[in-house]
Amino acid sequence: MDLQVIDTNVLVAANGTIDTHADSSCQLTCAQRLQATQDNAALVLDAQQNIMREYQRLVGAGSPNSPAKRFFVWASRTAPRLDVQLTPHATRTFTEFPASEGLRGFDPDDRMFVAAAAVASQSGPTVLANALDNDYAEHQTALQEAGIRVDELCPQHIKVEP
């Protein structure tokens, strides 16, 4: 069973309800990834519940039949999961976030997903799913060097700054 770290933007894109630039193809791909994770994977979350709080904040009171809401309910109740420990760090956000110079400019809001993937990868093959955030592509080399595998679900929306 694969270990999956799902960035919140995958839930947002799957719903297509919050102001997002996800086209219908991206929305479908993200909804399918959420369902595939529910069917065939173990979800990686942090023991401190940072990821679940972010999911809840962005999914909130949405339609109970939306892909993101179904995923959130599954994640909070019955998901096979790996809870990883994340330790706050003054400059890297989390101690488990790779101490690579190439990741210095990585978005602090997304560091919990990378840190969770770094810890989970010690337990087995781990994939971090991203839909809309450019920072994963912008830091692709440093992430790969740190052993973080990112699956870009909507590459048509990723714009890497030169």
MDAnalysis code that builds the backbone (N, CA, C; Angstrom):
import MDAnalysis as mda
import numpy as np

u = mda.Universe.empty(486, n_residues=162, atom_resindex=np.repeat(np.arange(162), 3), trajectory=True)
u.add_TopologyAttr("name", ["N", "CA", "C"] * 162)
u.add_TopologyAttr("resid", np.arange(1, 163))
u.add_TopologyAttr("resname", ["MET", "ASP", "LEU", "GLN", "VAL", "ILE", "ASP", "THR", "ASN", "VAL", "LEU", "VAL", "ALA", "ALA", "ASN", "GLY", "THR", "ILE", "ASP", "THR", "HIS", "ALA", "ASP", "SER", "SER", "CYS", "GLN", "LEU", "THR", "CYS", "ALA", "GLN", "ARG", "LEU", "GLN", "ALA", "THR", "GLN", "ASP", "ASN", "ALA", "ALA", "LEU", "VAL", "LEU", "ASP", "ALA", "GLN", "GLN", "ASN", "ILE", "MET", "ARG", "GLU", "TYR", "GLN", "ARG", "LEU", "VAL", "GLY", "ALA", "GLY", "SER", "PRO", "ASN", "SER", "PRO", "ALA", "LYS", "ARG", "PHE", "PHE", "VAL", "TRP", "ALA", "SER", "ARG", "THR", "ALA", "PRO", "ARG", "LEU", "ASP", "VAL", "GLN", "LEU", "THR", "PRO", "HIS", "ALA", "THR", "ARG", "THR", "PHE", "THR", "GLU", "PHE", "PRO", "ALA", "SER", "GLU", "GLY", "LEU", "ARG", "GLY", "PHE", "ASP", "PRO", "ASP", "ASP", "ARG", "MET", "PHE", "VAL", "ALA", "ALA", "ALA", "ALA", "VAL", "ALA", "SER", "GLN", "SER", "GLY", "PRO", "THR", "VAL", "LEU", "ALA", "ASN", "ALA", "LEU", "ASP", "ASN", "ASP", "TYR", "ALA", "GLU", "HIS", "GLN", "THR", "ALA", "LEU", "GLN", "GLU", "ALA", "GLY", "ILE", "ARG", "VAL", "ASP", "GLU", "LEU", "CYS", "PRO", "GLN", "HIS", "ILE", "LYS", "VAL", "GLU", "PRO"])
u.atoms.positions = np.array([
    [0.851, -1.180, 0.000],
    [0.000, 0.000, 0.000],
    [0.893, 1.237, 0.000],
    [0.693, 2.110, -0.976],
    [1.475, 3.341, -1.054],
    [1.093, 4.298, 0.051],
    [2.058, 5.100, 0.459],
    [1.806, 6.179, 1.408],
    [1.593, 7.458, 0.607],
    [0.536, 8.187, 0.914],
    [0.188, 9.391, 0.168],
    [0.132, 10.597, 1.098],
    [0.823, 11.652, 0.701],
    [0.685, 12.960, 1.328],
    [-0.087, 13.808, 0.315],
    [-1.194, 14.368, 0.733],
    [-2.053, 15.127, -0.176],
    [-2.049, 16.594, 0.234],
    [-1.456, 17.439, -0.606],
    [-1.490, 18.881, -0.344],
    [-2.935, 19.344, -0.408],
    [-3.275, 20.309, 0.425],
    [-4.639, 20.820, 0.492],
    [-5.140, 21.321, -0.850],
    [-4.241, 21.809, -1.697],
    [-4.692, 22.339, -2.988],
    [-5.325, 21.266, -3.864],
    [-5.031, 20.002, -3.594],
    [-5.676, 18.911, -4.339],
    [-7.164, 18.863, -3.981],
    [-7.482, 19.033, -2.704],
    [-8.880, 19.061, -2.268],
    [-9.595, 20.276, -2.846],
    [-8.931, 21.423, -2.803],
    [-9.513, 22.663, -3.327],
    [-9.790, 22.525, -4.824],
    [-8.815, 22.005, -5.560],
    [-8.997, 21.845, -7.001],
    [-10.099, 20.830, -7.313],
    [-10.170, 19.746, -6.555],
    [-11.192, 18.721, -6.792],
    [-12.592, 19.305, -6.638],
    [-12.759, 20.190, -5.683],
    [-14.066, 20.811, -5.463],
    [-14.374, 21.867, -6.508],
    [-13.358, 22.620, -6.913],
    [-13.567, 23.668, -7.902],
    [-14.478, 24.790, -7.428],
    [-14.712, 24.913, -6.122],
    [-15.653, 25.905, -5.623],
    [-14.987, 27.164, -5.092],
    [-13.813, 27.032, -4.493],
    [-13.094, 28.207, -4.009],
    [-12.426, 28.842, -5.226],
    [-12.220, 30.135, -5.178],
    [-11.593, 30.839, -6.294],
    [-10.261, 30.164, -6.643],
    [-10.300, 29.346, -7.655],
    [-9.125, 28.597, -8.075],
    [-9.039, 28.643, -9.591],
    [-7.867, 28.457, -10.105],
    [-7.690, 28.462, -11.558],
    [-7.661, 27.044, -12.134],
    [-8.138, 26.077, -11.394],
    [-8.162, 24.688, -11.871],
    [-9.212, 24.521, -12.963],
    [-8.771, 24.043, -14.107],
    [-9.729, 23.772, -15.175],
    [-10.448, 22.447, -14.899],
    [-11.410, 22.113, -15.733],
    [-12.221, 20.914, -15.481],
    [-11.384, 19.639, -15.523],
    [-10.371, 19.603, -16.362],
    [-9.487, 18.437, -16.422],
    [-8.729, 18.271, -15.105],
    [-8.241, 19.365, -14.567],
    [-7.529, 19.334, -13.287],
    [-8.480, 18.917, -12.170],
    [-9.673, 19.461, -12.160],
    [-10.657, 19.116, -11.136],
    [-10.938, 17.615, -11.153],
    [-11.130, 17.059, -12.345],
    [-11.407, 15.631, -12.466],
    [-10.212, 14.796, -12.007],
    [-9.014, 15.180, -12.429],
    [-7.800, 14.457, -12.031],
    [-7.647, 14.457, -10.513],
    [-7.913, 15.589, -9.883],
    [-7.774, 15.686, -8.423],
    [-8.848, 14.861, -7.719],
    [-10.072, 14.908, -8.218],
    [-11.147, 14.093, -7.622],
    [-10.805, 12.604, -7.745],
    [-10.265, 12.210, -8.892],
    [-9.881, 10.817, -9.089],
    [-8.736, 10.421, -8.162],
    [-7.796, 11.331, -7.919],
    [-6.675, 11.027, -7.020],
    [-7.168, 10.854, -5.587],
    [-8.101, 11.712, -5.180],
    [-8.650, 11.570, -3.829],
    [-9.346, 10.222, -3.679],
    [-10.107, 9.826, -4.693],
    [-10.803, 8.539, -4.632],
    [-9.808, 7.380, -4.667],
    [-8.791, 7.477, -5.507],
    [-7.780, 6.416, -5.590],
    [-7.033, 6.276, -4.265],
    [-6.782, 7.385, -3.604],
    [-6.127, 7.335, -2.295],
    [-7.016, 6.605, -1.302],
    [-8.310, 6.915, -1.335],
    [-9.246, 6.237, -0.439],
    [-9.317, 4.742, -0.732],
    [-9.216, 4.376, -1.986],
    [-9.356, 2.978, -2.389],
    [-8.097, 2.145, -2.186],
    [-6.921, 2.765, -2.346],
    [-5.700, 1.960, -2.459],
    [-4.490, 2.434, -1.685],
    [-4.614, 3.394, -0.800],
    [-3.412, 3.953, -0.196],
    [-3.606, 4.208, 1.291],
    [-2.502, 4.463, 1.938],
    [-2.521, 4.923, 3.324],
    [-2.187, 6.410, 3.297],
    [-2.950, 7.191, 4.014],
    [-2.775, 8.633, 4.060],
    [-1.756, 8.989, 5.136],
    [-0.865, 9.910, 4.803],
    [0.102, 10.399, 5.774],
    [-0.423, 11.711, 6.344],
    [-0.531, 11.753, 7.676],
    [-0.941, 12.960, 8.392],
    [0.055, 13.196, 9.517],
    [0.065, 14.403, 10.036],
    [0.946, 14.666, 11.169],
    [0.172, 14.458, 12.465],
    [0.863, 13.947, 13.469],
    [0.243, 13.642, 14.756],
    [-0.293, 14.891, 15.441],
    [0.238, 16.051, 15.084],
    [-0.209, 17.303, 15.691],
    [-1.482, 17.853, 15.037],
    [-1.950, 17.209, 13.986],
    [-3.199, 17.566, 13.293],
    [-3.131, 18.863, 12.483],
    [-1.936, 19.332, 12.141],
    [-1.815, 20.533, 11.307],
    [-2.470, 20.333, 9.948],
    [-2.226, 19.173, 9.340],
    [-2.776, 18.905, 8.007],
    [-4.296, 18.795, 8.071],
    [-4.810, 18.070, 9.055],
    [-6.270, 17.938, 9.170],
    [-6.939, 19.279, 9.438],
    [-6.305, 20.125, 10.239],
    [-6.886, 21.458, 10.485],
    [-6.946, 22.272, 9.200],
    [-5.904, 22.150, 8.380],
    [-5.918, 22.884, 7.108],
    [-6.975, 22.310, 6.175],
    [-7.082, 20.993, 6.110],
    [-8.153, 20.391, 5.310],
    [-9.511, 20.928, 5.772],
    [-9.741, 20.914, 7.073],
    [-11.035, 21.347, 7.608],
    [-11.301, 22.816, 7.301],
    [-10.272, 23.640, 7.423],
    [-10.422, 25.070, 7.155],
    [-10.830, 25.319, 5.703],
    [-10.264, 24.568, 4.782],
    [-10.549, 24.810, 3.372],
    [-11.730, 24.014, 2.833],
    [-12.043, 22.903, 3.457],
    [-13.200, 22.108, 3.014],
    [-14.439, 22.564, 3.771],
    [-14.262, 22.781, 5.073],
    [-15.296, 23.350, 5.926],
    [-16.684, 22.801, 5.719],
    [-17.599, 23.704, 5.524],
    [-19.021, 23.356, 5.434],
    [-19.453, 23.118, 3.996],
    [-18.548, 22.720, 3.139],
    [-18.901, 22.477, 1.748],
    [-19.914, 21.361, 1.600],
    [-20.342, 21.158, 0.397],
    [-21.324, 20.117, 0.089],
    [-20.848, 18.760, 0.608],
    [-21.724, 18.026, 1.292],
    [-21.311, 16.721, 1.832],
    [-20.979, 15.710, 0.740],
    [-21.392, 15.977, -0.484],
    [-21.118, 15.056, -1.589],
    [-19.941, 15.484, -2.453],
    [-19.271, 16.559, -2.070],
    [-18.126, 16.999, -2.862],
    [-16.966, 16.012, -2.660],
    [-16.096, 15.888, -3.664],
    [-14.955, 14.975, -3.518],
    [-14.090, 15.298, -2.295],
    [-13.867, 16.578, -2.049],
    [-13.014, 16.969, -0.927],
    [-13.677, 16.664, 0.408],
    [-14.963, 16.890, 0.516],
    [-15.672, 16.628, 1.774],
    [-15.682, 15.126, 2.073],
    [-15.941, 14.313, 1.038],
    [-15.909, 12.858, 1.238],
    [-14.514, 12.409, 1.678],
    [-13.487, 12.979, 1.049],
    [-12.106, 12.647, 1.408],
    [-11.825, 13.064, 2.850],
    [-12.241, 14.257, 3.223],
    [-12.019, 14.754, 4.583],
    [-12.692, 13.849, 5.614],
    [-13.917, 13.458, 5.358],
    [-14.631, 12.573, 6.293],
    [-13.890, 11.240, 6.401],
    [-13.486, 10.687, 5.259],
    [-12.719, 9.441, 5.254],
    [-11.421, 9.614, 6.046],
    [-10.702, 10.708, 5.794],
    [-9.422, 10.942, 6.465],
    [-9.588, 11.087, 7.973],
    [-10.685, 11.679, 8.383],
    [-10.871, 11.921, 9.812],
    [-11.470, 10.733, 10.553],
    [-12.036, 9.770, 9.813],
    [-12.715, 8.662, 10.489],
    [-12.105, 7.287, 10.242],
    [-11.945, 6.914, 8.992],
    [-11.626, 5.507, 8.708],
    [-10.373, 5.281, 7.878],
    [-9.664, 6.320, 7.533],
    [-8.511, 6.162, 6.641],
    [-7.417, 5.304, 7.261],
    [-6.880, 4.338, 6.474],
    [-5.634, 3.726, 6.916],
    [-4.584, 4.829, 6.829],
    [-3.862, 5.057, 7.908],
    [-2.976, 6.203, 7.878],
    [-1.720, 5.994, 8.691],
    [-0.769, 6.811, 8.354],
    [0.479, 6.872, 9.091],
    [0.546, 8.271, 9.691],
    [0.523, 8.345, 11.005],
    [0.666, 9.627, 11.701],
    [2.139, 9.835, 12.001],
    [2.692, 10.918, 11.478],
    [4.108, 11.213, 11.685],
    [4.259, 12.373, 12.663],
    [5.339, 12.356, 13.395],
    [5.649, 13.405, 14.356],
    [6.377, 14.528, 13.633],
    [5.901, 15.758, 13.749],
    [6.589, 16.927, 13.205],
    [6.955, 17.841, 14.369],
    [8.217, 18.274, 14.365],
    [8.744, 19.082, 15.453],
    [8.946, 20.516, 14.980],
    [8.336, 21.491, 15.642],
    [8.535, 22.894, 15.230],
    [10.017, 23.273, 15.217],
    [10.376, 24.099, 14.238],
    [11.754, 24.557, 14.083],
    [11.728, 26.050, 13.749],
    [12.630, 26.814, 14.332],
    [12.613, 28.274, 14.201],
    [12.778, 28.770, 12.764],
    [13.644, 28.141, 11.979],
    [13.879, 28.657, 10.629],
    [13.331, 27.762, 9.519],
    [13.260, 26.460, 9.760],
    [12.778, 25.551, 8.713],
    [11.297, 25.210, 8.877],
    [10.640, 25.759, 9.861],
    [9.249, 25.490, 10.204],
    [9.114, 24.171, 10.949],
    [9.699, 23.101, 10.380],
    [9.704, 21.797, 11.039],
    [11.110, 21.203, 10.943],
    [11.564, 20.571, 12.000],
    [12.876, 19.926, 12.007],
    [12.968, 18.899, 10.885],
    [11.867, 18.244, 10.589],
    [11.849, 17.177, 9.583],
    [11.866, 17.708, 8.148],
    [11.664, 19.008, 7.966],
    [11.775, 19.620, 6.635],
    [13.249, 19.588, 6.249],
    [13.569, 19.092, 5.055],
    [14.976, 18.942, 4.680],
    [15.771, 20.244, 4.825],
    [16.971, 20.119, 5.378],
    [17.841, 21.278, 5.628],
    [18.671, 21.613, 4.398],
    [18.060, 21.599, 3.254],
    [18.746, 21.860, 1.991],
    [18.717, 23.347, 1.657],
    [19.855, 23.866, 1.245],
    [19.932, 25.265, 0.812],
    [18.972, 25.506, -0.355],
    [18.780, 24.491, -1.193],
    [17.894, 24.608, -2.341],
    [16.424, 24.736, -1.979],
    [16.080, 24.478, -0.719],
    [14.683, 24.596, -0.274],
    [14.452, 25.819, 0.601],
    [15.443, 26.665, 0.709],
    [15.334, 27.843, 1.575],
    [14.123, 28.709, 1.218],
    [13.822, 28.884, -0.059],
    [12.716, 29.743, -0.482],
    [11.385, 29.022, -0.593],
    [11.324, 27.777, -0.157],
    [10.086, 26.993, -0.261],
    [9.007, 27.604, 0.627],
    [7.792, 27.658, 0.119],
    [6.660, 28.264, 0.825],
    [6.491, 27.652, 2.220],
    [6.581, 28.474, 3.266],
    [6.434, 27.948, 4.635],
    [5.099, 27.243, 4.876],
    [4.039, 27.669, 4.191],
    [2.731, 27.040, 4.385],
    [2.688, 25.603, 3.871],
    [3.563, 25.259, 2.943],
    [3.574, 23.913, 2.370],
    [4.641, 23.010, 2.981],
    [5.425, 23.532, 3.882],
    [6.519, 22.753, 4.464],
    [6.026, 21.563, 5.277],
    [4.823, 21.658, 5.846],
    [4.324, 20.522, 6.630],
    [4.123, 19.298, 5.745],
    [3.738, 19.500, 4.490],
    [3.530, 18.371, 3.584],
    [4.862, 17.726, 3.222],
    [5.874, 18.548, 2.955],
    [7.209, 18.023, 2.633],
    [7.803, 17.322, 3.854],
    [7.659, 17.933, 5.024],
    [8.185, 17.316, 6.252],
    [7.499, 15.976, 6.506],
    [6.188, 15.925, 6.322],
    [5.455, 14.669, 6.522],
    [5.920, 13.610, 5.520],
    [6.139, 14.019, 4.278],
    [6.621, 13.073, 3.262],
    [8.022, 12.582, 3.599],
    [8.857, 13.463, 4.106],
    [10.231, 13.070, 4.464],
    [10.214, 12.001, 5.556],
    [9.373, 12.186, 6.555],
    [9.298, 11.202, 7.644],
    [8.679, 9.900, 7.130],
    [7.590, 10.019, 6.375],
    [6.886, 8.830, 5.882],
    [7.762, 7.994, 4.967],
    [8.625, 8.637, 4.195],
    [9.464, 7.892, 3.245],
    [10.403, 6.920, 3.952],
    [10.603, 7.104, 5.247],
    [11.411, 6.161, 6.019],
    [10.636, 4.869, 6.305],
    [9.305, 4.919, 6.100],
    [8.450, 3.749, 6.341],
    [8.057, 3.024, 5.062],
    [8.287, 3.645, 3.927],
    [7.941, 3.023, 2.657],
    [7.789, 4.048, 1.555],
    [7.565, 3.571, 0.320],
    [7.414, 4.491, -0.807],
    [6.300, 5.506, -0.535],
    [6.645, 6.769, -0.707],
    [5.738, 7.866, -0.390],
    [5.664, 8.821, -1.563],
    [4.453, 9.283, -1.846],
    [4.230, 10.257, -2.913],
    [3.492, 11.447, -2.328],
    [3.944, 12.647, -2.689],
    [3.279, 13.879, -2.290],
    [2.518, 14.383, -3.505],
    [1.195, 14.500, -3.403],
    [0.368, 14.949, -4.525],
    [0.150, 16.453, -4.451],
    [0.408, 17.124, -5.563],
    [0.225, 18.567, -5.689],
    [-0.605, 18.847, -6.933],
    [-1.471, 19.855, -6.825],
    [-2.279, 20.230, -7.980],
    [-1.880, 21.587, -8.543],
    [-1.760, 22.583, -7.693],
    [-1.693, 23.968, -8.181],
    [-0.524, 24.799, -7.676],
    [0.231, 24.323, -6.711],
    [1.305, 25.139, -6.140],
    [2.579, 25.037, -6.965],
    [3.121, 26.196, -7.319],
    [4.339, 26.248, -8.126],
    [5.595, 25.859, -7.361],
    [5.569, 26.001, -6.027],
    [6.808, 25.823, -5.281],
    [7.392, 24.415, -5.402],
    [6.562, 23.414, -5.594],
    [7.095, 22.051, -5.741],
    [7.915, 21.937, -7.032],
    [7.423, 22.497, -8.116],
    [8.158, 22.453, -9.383],
    [9.391, 23.352, -9.335],
    [9.256, 24.509, -8.700],
    [10.387, 25.431, -8.603],
    [11.543, 24.838, -7.799],
    [11.235, 23.947, -6.874],
    [12.252, 23.330, -6.021],
    [12.400, 21.822, -6.300],
    [12.039, 21.422, -7.504],
    [12.011, 20.008, -7.872],
    [13.343, 19.308, -7.616],
    [14.437, 19.901, -8.038],
    [15.740, 19.262, -7.884],
    [16.085, 19.056, -6.415],
    [15.894, 20.086, -5.606],
    [16.209, 19.971, -4.179],
    [15.301, 18.951, -3.496],
    [14.035, 18.909, -3.888],
    [13.114, 17.920, -3.317],
    [13.551, 16.504, -3.686],
    [13.914, 16.302, -4.950],
    [14.381, 14.981, -5.388],
    [15.643, 14.579, -4.639],
    [16.563, 15.524, -4.468],
    [17.798, 15.233, -3.739],
    [17.512, 14.848, -2.288],
    [16.411, 15.381, -1.738],
    [16.017, 15.050, -0.362],
    [15.171, 13.786, -0.298],
    [14.939, 13.157, -1.459],
    [14.178, 11.913, -1.492],
    [12.665, 12.105, -1.493],
    [12.201, 13.310, -1.812],
    [10.766, 13.603, -1.841],
    [10.265, 13.443, -3.275],
    [9.302, 12.551, -3.445],
    [8.697, 12.314, -4.761],
    [7.381, 13.083, -4.836],
    [7.272, 13.973, -5.823],
    [6.076, 14.797, -5.993],
    [5.370, 14.378, -7.275],
    [4.073, 14.207, -7.161],
    [3.242, 13.918, -8.324],
    [2.464, 15.184, -8.664],
    [2.827, 15.815, -9.773],
    [2.152, 17.032, -10.229],
    [0.889, 16.617, -10.990],
    [-0.262, 16.800, -10.364],
    [-1.518, 16.344, -10.952],
    [-2.009, 17.241, -12.078],
    [-1.673, 18.509, -12.023],
    [-2.171, 19.473, -13.021],
    [-1.012, 20.291, -13.580],
    [-0.112, 19.660, -14.320],
    [1.073, 20.382, -14.798],
    [0.730, 21.576, -15.684],
    [-0.452, 21.565, -16.283],
    [-0.851, 22.692, -17.124],
    [-1.020, 23.981, -16.319],
    [-1.131, 23.875, -15.006],
    [-1.304, 25.054, -14.158],
    [-0.039, 25.455, -13.408],
    [1.036, 24.700, -13.598],
    [2.280, 24.980, -12.889],
    [3.135, 25.903, -13.744],
    [3.498, 27.027, -13.164],
    [4.320, 28.005, -13.863],
    [5.574, 28.242, -13.028],
    [6.698, 27.793, -13.573],
    [7.968, 27.924, -12.866],
    [8.605, 29.251, -13.265],
    [8.913, 30.042, -12.235],
    [9.571, 31.331, -12.459],
    [11.034, 31.089, -12.796],
    [11.550, 31.793, -13.797],
    [12.978, 31.611, -14.156],
    [13.907, 32.139, -13.098],
])
